[in-house]
Amino acid sequence: MKNLLIIFYFQVIFIQLIITPLLADSLTVLDFSLKNSIEQDSVGKYEYNNSTVLTFTVNNELKGKNGQCLAILYQGSKQGSSGIYIDLGSINKRGINSSEYDYLSFWVKGEKGVDKVGLMLNNSKFNKIKKSIVNQSAENFLQKTVTNVWQEVIIPLNYFGVTGKIKTLIFGFEPSEEGVIYLDNINFKKDLSRTVFAKSKIIKQSDKSFKLPSKGSAVVSESTASITSIKGKAKKVADFAINKNDRNKSGSLQEKLTDKKALSKRDTQLSQYIGDEEIAELEEFVVEEQITEVSELQYVPITFLTEEDLKLLTKSTLGETLSWQPGVSSTYYGPTTSRPVIRGFDGNRVLVLENGINTGDLSNVSPDHGVSVEPLLIDSLEIVRNSSTLLYGGGAIGGAVNVKSKNIPKRKLEEDYQPVNLEFRYNSAVDERTTVLMVSESVGDFVINLNGVSRNTGNFKIPDRASTGKISQLDVALGNANATTTFISEIPNTDSDSVIGSAGIAYFWDKGRAGLSVNGYNSNYGVVPFPRGIFDNPTVLSESELDIVRVDQKHRRIDVELDLDTPFESIDKIQFRGRYSDYDYSETVNKLPESFFENDGFDSRLEIFHKPFFGFSGVAGIQFQQYLLEVNGIGRFNFMGNQFAINFPFTPPTETTNYALFFLESRKLGPFEFQIGGRFEKQKHDRLQEKDTFEETAKSGSMTLSYNLNNKFVFSANLAHSERPPTSIEQFAFYPHEAIGVFEKGKYSATVNPNVPGSGQLLNIERSNGLDLGIKKITGSLTGLISAFYYKFDNFIFLENQGNVERLFNIELPAFQYVERDAEFYGAEFEAKYEFISQDNLKMNISLLADVVRGNDLTLNLPIPRVPPVRYGSRLEFQPKNMNLGFEVRFVEDQNKITPSENSTDEYAFFNADFKFTQTIKNIDFNILLKGSNLTDADGRVHASFLKEYTPLPGRSFSLGVNMQF
């Protein structure tokens, strides 16, 4: 089957490579010489911090590359920025769909030949909201810089990271004394894969030079006498011409404009060149200065997913949503609980953050706990695996998943915004019924978001031939070497009911934003049943019976956010994030209360983004966290035929406090960029009952060097030293964890002698040194990445099967203890996408993915347990207009590199298909998604899960999603 599929894909590619050159490229032209394209009233200007656009004009007398052009005269300041914007709504009311185009191109020249041009793409109307998608320099796509002859600039849209609609195109100019820029033929182009992508060619001046009026050399300016300089008021602007030679003789332009003789001469020239035209009314605009994200998208190990990407990927859990990204797999404990596993790392080595703040749940220390982030309420997310992880935690060796949620409004609403977003989803494998409602409203400078999700699922269905009858270590530990449990079509007790909601409000002003949200997460779900415990009285529960474990998870959060833009001359931005979290998790076994987890506390971080200092720009900040963790249980025992229950603290109440200082700085030197980061953490565990304290200090640092080769390839290398203090669970746990069928023991609790106070042995700080190398192709019809990594650990902490059973009261389970060993992890990731058809009405591409990771215990010369196996797969995608049709196959090899206490995991292959359709009917945007998963009904197991023997992945399923925005 694998070979047939590979042959099929190569045949498709070969045929299309022959046919493709015969197909014509398509483009959409924004030409100033064309009617019904860019009109003069569709062009405006912005000015910031004493930088001024003195005038711009579209004039038939000034012949550009193709007829008339746009001429802009500006005067800058050292700290300011200025430029012009073009409202694309004059072409399409809803803007230009970036997914239909691949490149942005335009022609440019400057009067002096030393000007620099930057670009911003805005997904809203500029005069209503300033939320530029990205700010990039055009310099890298020119021979040197803007010259005094015409050049064509071709920039891939993926260089901007832009998705969705583009409503405004913004040109900005680097501060200088003064300058003139001419623009013409601004296009959004289709695929250019059949042309050699090189730096822009220069048109010979003799052929395509800018033709000035016959009256003499002239530039375009405006009459200062006609300007009413009142902030927030309209400016009256008159176009005029001023003699270039006179301006050069008399010094600066501003001095010339205050000279009466010059004004008189200027007015004469004005009447000669443009006649007695009426003065235009233009509003004054101020652009919101774009702060470059610290985690640059060009670095190889970073994956960025937009809301549009997530529409196709989203499942009921965050782990499953991301489980097919490069280097990212997941745990699996049923359809309600899974968490990302990155490069073989899980738990505290993979941070799951919401808006840069710890989620506050316990999914990082207990894999059966659900991640309290709702995938359907995500605005975007990034998976970071480079220096930027130091912003969030020194121990995030695997990386950080930073989710940007919709709880607190991040921006003002667009002029034509749609206040209601309604979505329905159904999945046959788990009988899932999900309803999502998001409402946004603007009241003056306030924006309000109300979000809600209701999800109900039944027992999840497995392949008919799948059996959970493989002998597990639990069966061996209990003496049931021949025990099997087989479910014919579905696994009982895996239904769930979840309700998630949030209410957020934000206030916006010219220089910032302040927001607040209240969030609730409620979920009740069942855990896969299997023999877990042994009671003293077999008439109460025999060892052959199944324990039915139910979980009730509640999470309450209050979030605050504050952004201050340019509060001081040397500061770009100050950002504060804070969260109070109240987390409760309880388990019942056979309807009887069994264990309770509480994790209450708060997390806060303050970040200061500074302007370039000795060539370096970046961020420095401080983070403070404090959480109180309590794990209590109810122990039962029999006495003289009667059963008694008592409350028992499984893990002593422990308050953990963490202080951290961090910084991340970067500097660009031509095509090179150097980034350095550091983090200093101090962590303290206070055991409240024992009244003792344990402290650790951790220091982490990293360096990243990237090289951009002709804006085609990015090469990067990252060196990192990471230190992670152990968690309170890793140190002090001692309880039967029935949800995953193990008895968890922290090292201190496992080694303490009750007759000798303070005799327990503590885990040491986990330390690692890592090297990450990668190549990323960012332009052209073929894009992708290849990366390789190696990590060497001192005191790698993991949960190890001790090969015996532990008993507490009447519960007996296999003993698992947190241990520390020297270890190594190494692996590689590969991702490629080739687009071989790109037309107005059809796009076609194929993508490939593969990753591998190995983990070794260097102390015992054994594999690390629960490391994911090799994976690879492919996706073929057709994109007719308003539609998307995809076919994919995912292969997961067997995992036989295991410890003596593990079972191997068999290989499997999943075949999937999906269809997405978008349509606007009477101002309602419809998105319809139909997916078929595991179409061959294969039996697949997740090796990283403690319950793999009893929990196969869902069988053949179909899902339907309908989204409406109005």
ZAMARGU-4260 file (C-alpha; in steps of 0.2 Angstrom, whole numbers, plus 5000, padded with zeros to 4 digits):
<rodrens>
0) 5000/5000/5000 | 5014/5012/5004 | 5023/5009/4988 | 5007/5011/4978 | 5003/5027/4986
5) 5021/5034/4983 | 5020/5029/4965 | 5003/5038/4963 | 5010/5054/4970 | 5025/5054/4959
10) 5014/5051/4944 | 5003/5065/4948 | 5018/5077/4951 | 5026/5071/4934 | 5010/5074/4924
15) 5008/5091/4932 | 5026/5097/4929 | 5023/5093/4910 | 5006/5102/4910 | 5010/5116/4921
20) 5021/5126/4909 | 5007/5127/4897 | 4996/5136/4909 | 4995/5155/4910 | 4999/5164/4926
25) 4985/5175/4932 | 4987/5191/4941 | 4976/5206/4947 | 4983/5223/4943 | 4982/5239/4953
30) 4988/5251/4940 | 4987/5270/4943 | 4984/5272/4924 | 4968/5261/4924 | 4951/5267/4927
35) 4941/5259/4941 | 4957/5254/4950 | 4965/5265/4962 | 4957/5282/4963 | 4964/5297/4971
40) 4952/5297/4986 | 4957/5279/4989 | 4974/5285/4994 | 4978/5293/5011 | 4993/5296/5022
45) 4999/5293/5039 | 5011/5303/5050 | 5019/5298/5066 | 5031/5306/5079 | 5035/5322/5069
50) 5038/5313/5052 | 5028/5321/5038 | 5021/5316/5021 | 5021/5334/5014 | 5010/5328/4999
55) 5006/5314/4987 | 4998/5315/4970 | 4991/5304/4956 | 4995/5315/4941 | 4993/5311/4922
60) 5007/5324/4918 | 5019/5313/4927 | 5022/5298/4917 | 5027/5283/4926 | 5031/5265/4921
65) 5014/5263/4913 | 5006/5279/4912 | 5002/5289/4928 | 5011/5285/4944 | 5010/5290/4962
70) 5022/5302/4969 | 5025/5305/4987 | 5036/5319/4995 | 5040/5316/5013 | 5050/5323/5027
75) 5055/5312/5041 | 5062/5313/5059 | 5074/5301/5068 | 5060/5293/5079 | 5045/5294/5067
80) 5038/5286/5052 | 5027/5291/5038 | 5020/5285/5022 | 5004/5282/5012 | 4990/5269/5012
85) 4980/5262/4998 | 4962/5257/5002 | 4959/5240/4992 | 4941/5241/4996 | 4939/5252/4980
90) 4942/5236/4971 | 4933/5224/4982 | 4923/5229/4997 | 4929/5215/5007 | 4947/5217/5002
95) 4958/5205/4993 | 4959/5187/4998 | 4977/5183/5001 | 4975/5164/4998 | 4971/5168/4980
100) 4988/5176/4977 | 5006/5172/4980 | 5016/5188/4977 | 5015/5207/4979 | 5024/5217/4966
105) 5026/5235/4962 | 5038/5247/4953 | 5047/5260/4962 | 5060/5274/4960 | 5067/5288/4971
110) 5072/5305/4967 | 5089/5304/4976 | 5091/5286/4974 | 5095/5282/4993 | 5077/5281/4999
115) 5071/5265/5008 | 5053/5258/5007 | 5044/5247/5020 | 5027/5238/5018 | 5013/5234/5029
120) 4998/5224/5025 | 4982/5228/5035 | 4967/5217/5036 | 4955/5231/5040 | 4951/5248/5034
125) 4965/5259/5039 | 4956/5274/5045 | 4945/5263/5057 | 4958/5252/5065 | 4977/5250/5064
130) 4981/5232/5065 | 4995/5229/5052 | 4998/5211/5049 | 5017/5214/5047 | 5030/5227/5043
135) 5043/5221/5031 | 5057/5230/5022 | 5057/5230/5003 | 5076/5232/5003 | 5080/5214/5002
140) 5071/5212/4986 | 5080/5226/4977 | 5098/5227/4970 | 5104/5238/4983 | 5090/5250/4988
145) 5078/5262/4980 | 5087/5270/4965 | 5083/5285/4953 | 5078/5272/4940 | 5063/5261/4940
150) 5064/5244/4948 | 5051/5230/4949 | 5050/5223/4967 | 5042/5205/4969 | 5039/5199/4987
155) 5031/5183/4991 | 5016/5185/5002 | 5022/5171/5014 | 5036/5183/5018 | 5023/5193/5027
160) 5015/5179/5035 | 4998/5186/5029 | 4982/5176/5029 | 4964/5181/5026 | 4958/5197/5018
165) 4969/5212/5014 | 4960/5228/5015 | 4974/5241/5015 | 4991/5241/5008 | 5003/5253/5017
170) 5020/5260/5011 | 5031/5268/5024 | 5048/5277/5022 | 5063/5276/5033 | 5066/5292/5042
175) 5078/5304/5033 | 5079/5323/5030 | 5067/5322/5015 | 5064/5312/5000 | 5053/5308/4985
180) 5046/5291/4981 | 5037/5286/4965 | 5026/5270/4964 | 5017/5262/4950 | 5009/5245/4944
185) 5005/5238/4961 | 5000/5220/4958 | 4995/5204/4968 | 5001/5190/4957 | 4998/5172/4955
190) 5012/5158/4956 | 5029/5163/4948 | 5036/5145/4949 | 5040/5145/4931 | 5050/5160/4931
195) 5067/5162/4939 | 5065/5171/4956 | 5079/5183/4956 | 5082/5200/4964 | 5073/5213/4954
200) 5080/5219/4938 | 5083/5238/4934 | 5075/5245/4919 | 5087/5255/4909 | 5085/5274/4912
205) 5085/5278/4894 | 5071/5266/4891 | 5059/5268/4906 | 5065/5284/4915 | 5053/5295/4924
210) 5047/5308/4912 | 5045/5325/4920 | 5035/5340/4914 | 5043/5350/4900 | 5044/5365/4911
215) 5059/5358/4920 | 5063/5346/4934 | 5050/5346/4946 | 5044/5337/4962 | 5027/5336/4970
220) 5024/5346/4986 | 5010/5354/4995 | 5006/5372/5001 | 5009/5375/5019 | 4998/5389/5018
225) 4983/5378/5015 | 4987/5366/5030 | 4977/5368/5046 | 4989/5359/5058 | 4976/5354/5071
230) 4976/5336/5078 | 4961/5326/5073 | 4955/5339/5060 | 4955/5337/5042 | 4970/5345/5032
235) 4967/5354/5016 | 4980/5350/5004 | 4984/5358/4987 | 4996/5350/4975 | 5010/5360/4968
240) 5027/5359/4960 | 5043/5367/4966 | 5059/5369/4957 | 5071/5355/4962 | 5087/5366/4959
245) 5080/5381/4969 | 5076/5368/4984 | 5094/5361/4983 | 5101/5379/4983 | 5092/5386/4998
250) 5094/5371/5010 | 5080/5361/5018 | 5063/5359/5010 | 5055/5366/5026 | 5066/5382/5025
255) 5061/5384/5006 | 5043/5383/5010 | 5044/5397/5022 | 5052/5408/5009 | 5040/5420/5002
260) 5048/5421/4985 | 5049/5402/4984 | 5030/5402/4988 | 5026/5414/4975 | 5037/5404/4962
265) 5029/5388/4968 | 5011/5395/4965 | 5016/5400/4948 | 5022/5383/4944 | 5007/5375/4952
270) 4995/5384/4940 | 5007/5379/4925 | 5007/5361/4929 | 4990/5356/4937 | 4979/5371/4934
275) 4966/5377/4945 | 4960/5361/4953 | 4950/5361/4969 | 4959/5358/4986 | 4956/5340/4991
280) 4949/5336/5009 | 4960/5323/5017 | 4959/5316/5035 | 4975/5316/5046 | 4980/5298/5051
285) 4992/5291/5063 | 4998/5273/5061 | 5000/5261/5075 | 5018/5257/5075 | 5021/5239/5072
290) 5031/5229/5085 | 5040/5215/5078 | 5036/5198/5087 | 5051/5192/5096 | 5048/5175/5089
295) 5052/5178/5071 | 5043/5167/5059 | 5058/5165/5048 | 5067/5154/5061 | 5067/5136/5056
300) 5060/5128/5072 | 5044/5139/5073 | 5027/5134/5067 | 5014/5147/5066 | 4995/5143/5063
305) 4982/5155/5059 | 4963/5154/5063 | 4961/5149/5045 | 4973/5135/5047 | 4965/5129/5063
310) 4948/5128/5055 | 4954/5112/5046 | 4965/5105/5060 | 4954/5108/5075 | 4948/5093/5086
315) 4941/5092/5103 | 4958/5093/5112 | 4973/5104/5109 | 4985/5089/5108 | 4975/5080/5094
320) 4973/5097/5085 | 4992/5099/5084 | 4997/5080/5083 | 5002/5081/5064 | 5013/5096/5065
325) 5032/5094/5062 | 5039/5086/5077 | 5023/5087/5087 | 5013/5071/5092 | 5002/5070/5107
330) 4997/5059/5122 | 4980/5051/5121 | 4968/5046/5135 | 4952/5046/5126 | 4943/5060/5116
335) 4943/5072/5130 | 4961/5072/5136 | 4977/5074/5126 | 4992/5085/5127 | 5006/5090/5114
340) 5022/5080/5114 | 5036/5089/5105 | 5052/5080/5100 | 5048/5066/5112 | 5046/5078/5127
345) 5030/5081/5137 | 5025/5087/5154 | 5034/5102/5160 | 5046/5102/5146 | 5032/5107/5134
350) 5024/5123/5140 | 5006/5126/5135 | 5002/5145/5137 | 4987/5156/5134 | 4992/5173/5129
355) 5009/5170/5136 | 5003/5165/5153 | 5002/5147/5161 | 4985/5139/5159 | 4985/5135/5177
360) 4978/5117/5175 | 4988/5101/5180 | 4990/5094/5162 | 5008/5096/5163 | 5011/5085/5178
365) 4996/5073/5176 | 4992/5067/5158 | 4974/5062/5161 | 4970/5080/5165 | 4963/5090/5151
370) 4971/5105/5144 | 4959/5119/5149 | 4961/5128/5132 | 4947/5127/5120 | 4953/5124/5102
375) 4938/5132/5094 | 4941/5148/5103 | 4959/5151/5097 | 4963/5166/5086 | 4981/5159/5082
380) 4995/5150/5090 | 5013/5147/5088 | 5024/5132/5092 | 5041/5139/5097 | 5057/5129/5099
385) 5071/5141/5099 | 5078/5155/5110 | 5061/5163/5112 | 5056/5149/5124 | 5066/5157/5137
390) 5053/5171/5138 | 5041/5158/5146 | 5052/5145/5155 | 5069/5139/5156 | 5064/5121/5156
395) 5054/5121/5140 | 5067/5110/5131 | 5054/5103/5119 | 5046/5120/5116 | 5031/5131/5120
400) 5014/5131/5113 | 5008/5149/5114 | 4989/5150/5111 | 4982/5167/5107 | 4964/5166/5113
405) 4949/5177/5109 | 4944/5180/5127 | 4950/5198/5128 | 4948/5208/5112 | 4965/5211/5104
410) 4960/5225/5092 | 4946/5236/5087 | 4933/5230/5076 | 4933/5233/5058 | 4920/5245/5049
415) 4911/5231/5041 | 4914/5218/5055 | 4902/5204/5058 | 4897/5203/5076 | 4891/5185/5077
420) 4900/5169/5074 | 4890/5153/5075 | 4897/5136/5072 | 4890/5118/5073 | 4900/5102/5073
425) 4896/5084/5073 | 4908/5069/5074 | 4902/5051/5071 | 4916/5042/5080 | 4912/5050/5097
430) 4894/5056/5093 | 4900/5073/5096 | 4888/5088/5096 | 4897/5105/5097 | 4890/5122/5097
435) 4900/5138/5097 | 4894/5155/5098 | 4905/5171/5098 | 4898/5188/5099 | 4908/5204/5097
440) 4902/5222/5099 | 4910/5239/5099 | 4904/5253/5111 | 4914/5269/5108 | 4932/5264/5112
445) 4927/5248/5121 | 4926/5231/5112 | 4916/5217/5121 | 4918/5198/5117 | 4906/5185/5123
450) 4912/5167/5119 | 4903/5150/5123 | 4906/5132/5118 | 4895/5117/5122 | 4901/5100/5118
455) 4893/5083/5121 | 4900/5066/5116 | 4896/5048/5118 | 4907/5033/5120 | 4920/5033/5107
460) 4920/5020/5093 | 4935/5009/5089 | 4938/4998/5074 | 4928/4982/5074 | 4943/4971/5074
465) 4953/4981/5087 | 4955/4973/5104 | 4962/4979/5120 | 4968/4962/5124 | 4987/4964/5123
470) 4994/4959/5140 | 4998/4975/5149 | 5011/4978/5163 | 4996/4981/5174 | 4989/4964/5171
475) 5006/4956/5174 | 5008/4966/5191 | 4991/4960/5196 | 4995/4942/5192 | 4982/4941/5177
480) 4994/4936/5164 | 4980/4929/5153 | 4968/4943/5156 | 4960/4951/5141 | 4947/4964/5138
485) 4939/4966/5121 | 4926/4979/5116 | 4917/4975/5100 | 4913/4993/5093 | 4915/5006/5107
490) 4923/5009/5124 | 4911/5012/5138 | 4912/5026/5150 | 4921/5038/5138 | 4907/5050/5136
495) 4909/5068/5141 | 4899/5085/5144 | 4909/5101/5143 | 4904/5119/5144 | 4916/5133/5141
500) 4913/5152/5142 | 4921/5169/5143 | 4917/5187/5144 | 4930/5200/5139 | 4931/5218/5137
505) 4945/5230/5131 | 4947/5248/5130 | 4958/5256/5116 | 4966/5272/5115 | 4979/5280/5103
510) 4994/5273/5114 | 4988/5257/5120 | 4975/5244/5126 | 4968/5238/5143 | 4958/5222/5144
515) 4949/5210/5157 | 4941/5193/5155 | 4932/5181/5166 | 4933/5163/5160 | 4925/5146/5165
520) 4929/5129/5160 | 4918/5114/5165 | 4920/5096/5159 | 4914/5080/5165 | 4921/5064/5157
525) 4924/5046/5159 | 4941/5037/5159 | 4944/5021/5149 | 4939/5007/5161 | 4951/4993/5165
530) 4956/4983/5181 | 4964/4995/5192 | 4962/4991/5211 | 4960/4977/5222 | 4949/4978/5238
535) 4952/4967/5253 | 4934/4960/5252 | 4932/4952/5235 | 4913/4953/5236 | 4914/4972/5235
540) 4924/4972/5219 | 4934/4957/5212 | 4950/4960/5202 | 4942/4954/5186 | 4929/4968/5187
545) 4932/4985/5179 | 4933/5001/5189 | 4923/5015/5182 | 4932/5031/5184 | 4923/5048/5181
550) 4932/5065/5181 | 4924/5082/5185 | 4936/5096/5180 | 4932/5114/5184 | 4943/5129/5180
555) 4939/5148/5184 | 4951/5161/5178 | 4952/5180/5178 | 4964/5188/5165 | 4970/5206/5164
560) 4981/5213/5149 | 4989/5230/5147 | 4998/5236/5132 | 5007/5253/5131 | 5013/5259/5115
565) 5029/5270/5115 | 5027/5276/5133 | 5045/5283/5132 | 5056/5288/5118 | 5067/5273/5120
570) 5053/5260/5123 | 5043/5253/5109 | 5030/5244/5120 | 5026/5239/5138 | 5016/5224/5140
575) 5008/5216/5156 | 4999/5200/5157 | 4991/5193/5173 | 4980/5178/5178 | 4971/5172/5193
580) 4967/5153/5192 | 4956/5142/5203 | 4957/5124/5197 | 4948/5109/5204 | 4948/5091/5198
585) 4940/5077/5206 | 4939/5058/5202 | 4926/5045/5207 | 4928/5027/5206 | 4912/5016/5204
590) 4903/5032/5209 | 4912/5034/5225 | 4924/5049/5228 | 4942/5044/5227 | 4954/5059/5224
595) 4954/5078/5223 | 4966/5090/5215 | 4966/5108/5218 | 4978/5121/5211 | 4975/5139/5215
600) 4986/5154/5212 | 4991/5167/5200 | 5004/5170/5186 | 5010/5187/5180 | 5023/5194/5168
605) 5029/5211/5163 | 5038/5214/5147 | 5047/5229/5140 | 5051/5230/5122 | 5065/5243/5118
610) 5070/5252/5103 | 5087/5248/5095 | 5101/5251/5107 | 5119/5248/5100 | 5110/5239/5086
615) 5101/5227/5097 | 5082/5227/5099 | 5072/5215/5110 | 5063/5213/5126 | 5067/5211/5144
620) 5054/5206/5158 | 5050/5198/5175 | 5038/5184/5179 | 5030/5179/5195 | 5020/5164/5199
625) 5013/5156/5215 | 5002/5141/5216 | 4995/5131/5230 | 4993/5112/5225 | 4983/5100/5236
630) 4980/5082/5232 | 4969/5073/5243 | 4960/5056/5243 | 4948/5045/5252 | 4955/5029/5258
635) 4944/5014/5261 | 4947/4999/5272 | 4937/4984/5279 | 4936/4981/5298 | 4925/4966/5304
640) 4915/4966/5288 | 4912/4984/5288 | 4919/4997/5275 | 4926/5013/5282 | 4932/5029/5273
645) 4944/5042/5278 | 4951/5058/5270 | 4970/5056/5267 | 4982/5069/5259 | 4990/5060/5245
650) 5002/5074/5242 | 5005/5087/5256 | 4999/5104/5252 | 5013/5113/5244 | 5014/5131/5239
655) 5026/5134/5224 | 5033/5151/5221 | 5043/5155/5206 | 5052/5172/5202 | 5060/5174/5185
660) 5070/5187/5175 | 5072/5185/5157 | 5078/5194/5141 | 5079/5191/5122 | 5089/5202/5111
665) 5092/5202/5092 | 5103/5211/5080 | 5103/5210/5061 | 5119/5212/5051 | 5114/5211/5032
670) 5107/5194/5029 | 5113/5188/5046 | 5102/5189/5062 | 5109/5185/5079 | 5098/5182/5094
675) 5103/5179/5112 | 5092/5175/5127 | 5094/5172/5145 | 5083/5167/5160 | 5086/5167/5179
680) 5073/5158/5190 | 5072/5155/5208 | 5059/5142/5214 | 5053/5138/5231 | 5042/5124/5238
685) 5034/5127/5255 | 5026/5111/5262 | 5013/5119/5273 | 5009/5104/5285 | 5027/5099/5287
690) 5033/5117/5288 | 5049/5115/5278 | 5055/5124/5263 | 5065/5118/5248 | 5073/5130/5236
695) 5081/5129/5219 | 5089/5141/5207 | 5090/5139/5188 | 5100/5148/5175 | 5096/5146/5156
700) 5103/5154/5140 | 5103/5152/5122 | 5110/5159/5106 | 5103/5158/5088 | 5111/5163/5072
705) 5101/5164/5056 | 5106/5168/5038 | 5094/5173/5025 | 5100/5168/5007 | 5092/5179/4994
710) 5075/5178/5003 | 5074/5160/4997 | 5082/5150/5011 | 5085/5153/5029 | 5099/5143/5038
715) 5098/5143/5057 | 5108/5136/5072 | 5103/5137/5090 | 5113/5133/5105 | 5104/5132/5122
720) 5108/5128/5140 | 5092/5124/5150 | 5089/5121/5168 | 5072/5115/5175 | 5068/5114/5194
725) 5058/5099/5199 | 5039/5101/5202 | 5031/5097/5218 | 5023/5082/5211 | 5040/5075/5205
730) 5047/5078/5223 | 5032/5074/5234 | 5019/5063/5225 | 5013/5048/5234 | 4996/5042/5228
735) 4987/5029/5218 | 4983/5037/5201 | 4968/5026/5196 | 4964/5037/5180 | 4980/5030/5172
740) 4982/5015/5182 | 4999/5018/5191 | 5004/5022/5209 | 5014/5038/5207 | 5029/5041/5219
745) 5039/5057/5220 | 5058/5054/5224 | 5057/5062/5241 | 5041/5053/5246 | 5048/5036/5240
750) 5064/5038/5249 | 5059/5046/5266 | 5061/5036/5282 | 5046/5039/5293 | 5057/5036/5308
755) 5070/5049/5302 | 5063/5067/5300 | 5069/5075/5283 | 5077/5059/5277 | 5070/5059/5260
760) 5081/5062/5245 | 5077/5077/5233 | 5078/5077/5214 | 5091/5088/5207 | 5089/5102/5195
765) 5087/5095/5177 | 5100/5102/5165 | 5102/5100/5147 | 5113/5107/5133 | 5106/5106/5115
770) 5110/5110/5097 | 5097/5113/5084 | 5101/5115/5065 | 5089/5119/5051 | 5086/5125/5033
775) 5070/5133/5028 | 5065/5137/5011 | 5053/5152/5011 | 5049/5157/4993 | 5044/5149/4977
780) 5033/5134/4972 | 5043/5123/4983 | 5044/5127/5002 | 5048/5118/5017 | 5061/5114/5031
785) 5073/5101/5037 | 5079/5102/5055 | 5090/5091/5066 | 5093/5092/5085 | 5103/5084/5099
790) 5100/5086/5118 | 5112/5080/5132 | 5104/5079/5149 | 5111/5078/5167 | 5097/5072/5179
795) 5084/5069/5166 | 5068/5067/5177 | 5055/5054/5171 | 5042/5042/5178 | 5049/5025/5178
800) 5040/5008/5181 | 5048/5000/5197 | 5042/4982/5192 | 5032/4980/5208 | 5016/4985/5216
805) 5012/4998/5229 | 4998/4998/5241 | 4988/5011/5250 | 4973/5006/5260 | 4964/4994/5249
810) 4971/5001/5232 | 4985/4991/5224 | 4993/4997/5208 | 5010/4996/5198 | 5023/5007/5206
815) 5030/5021/5196 | 5043/5033/5203 | 5051/5049/5197 | 5069/5046/5194 | 5084/5055/5187
820) 5096/5049/5174 | 5109/5055/5162 | 5100/5055/5145 | 5101/5060/5127 | 5088/5064/5114
825) 5091/5067/5095 | 5080/5067/5080 | 5075/5076/5064 | 5060/5084/5056 | 5056/5087/5038
830) 5042/5096/5030 | 5039/5101/5011 | 5025/5108/5001 | 5025/5109/4982 | 5012/5119/4973
835) 5011/5114/4954 | 4995/5122/4949 | 4991/5140/4953 | 4977/5148/4943 | 4962/5159/4947
840) 4950/5144/4949 | 4962/5130/4954 | 4977/5127/4965 | 4985/5110/4968 | 4999/5106/4979
845) 5006/5091/4988 | 5015/5091/5005 | 5026/5079/5014 | 5030/5077/5033 | 5042/5066/5043
850) 5049/5066/5060 | 5059/5054/5071 | 5066/5056/5089 | 5076/5044/5100 | 5078/5045/5118
855) 5091/5035/5128 | 5095/5032/5146 | 5114/5034/5146 | 5115/5028/5164 | 5107/5011/5161
860) 5110/5010/5142 | 5091/5008/5139 | 5078/5018/5129 | 5068/5031/5138 | 5050/5025/5140
865) 5035/5032/5130 | 5045/5040/5116 | 5035/5042/5100 | 5039/5031/5085 | 5044/5037/5067
870) 5031/5046/5058 | 5028/5051/5040 | 5014/5055/5028 | 5008/5066/5014 | 4994/5077/5009
875) 4987/5080/4991 | 4976/5096/4990 | 4965/5103/4977 | 4959/5121/4979 | 4945/5126/4966
880) 4937/5143/4969 | 4929/5143/4986 | 4933/5125/4989 | 4947/5115/4996 | 4948/5096/4994
885) 4961/5086/5003 | 4967/5068/5004 | 4981/5062/5016 | 4989/5047/5023 | 4998/5046/5039
890) 5010/5032/5043 | 5016/5028/5061 | 5030/5015/5062 | 5030/5002/5076 | 5040/5006/5092
895) 5051/4992/5097 | 5064/5003/5105 | 5057/5000/5123 | 5062/4997/5141 | 5060/4980/5148
900) 5044/4986/5157 | 5036/4992/5141 | 5026/4983/5127 | 5030/4987/5109 | 5017/4997/5099
905) 5012/4991/5081 | 5013/5001/5066 | 4997/5008/5058 | 4992/5020/5043 | 4977/5032/5043
910) 4969/5038/5027 | 4959/5054/5029 | 4950/5065/5017 | 4942/5082/5019 | 4931/5095/5009
915) 4929/5113/5013 | 4917/5125/5005 | 4915/5144/5008 | 4901/5155/5001 | 4893/5172/5005
920) 4874/5173/5004 | 4865/5189/5009 | 4880/5195/5019 | 4882/5179/5028 | 4898/5170/5026
925) 4896/5151/5026 | 4911/5139/5029 | 4906/5121/5028 | 4918/5107/5032 | 4916/5088/5029
930) 4930/5076/5035 | 4933/5058/5034 | 4946/5051/5046 | 4954/5033/5047 | 4944/5028/5032
935) 4951/5010/5032 | 4946/5008/5050 | 4964/5004/5056 | 4969/4999/5073 | 4981/5013/5080
940) 4989/5015/5097 | 4998/5030/5104 | 5014/5024/5112 | 5016/5039/5123 | 5000/5035/5133
945) 5000/5024/5149 | 4983/5017/5142 | 4989/5012/5125 | 4984/4994/5129 | 4966/4998/5132
950) 4964/5014/5122 | 4965/5013/5103 | 4962/5028/5093 | 4945/5030/5086 | 4939/5020/5071
955) 4932/5026/5055 | 4923/5042/5057 | 4915/5057/5048 | 4913/5074/5054 | 4903/5089/5048
960) 4906/5108/5053 | 4895/5123/5048 | 4902/5140/5052 | 4892/5156/5049 | 4898/5174/5052
965) 4885/5188/5050
</rodrens>
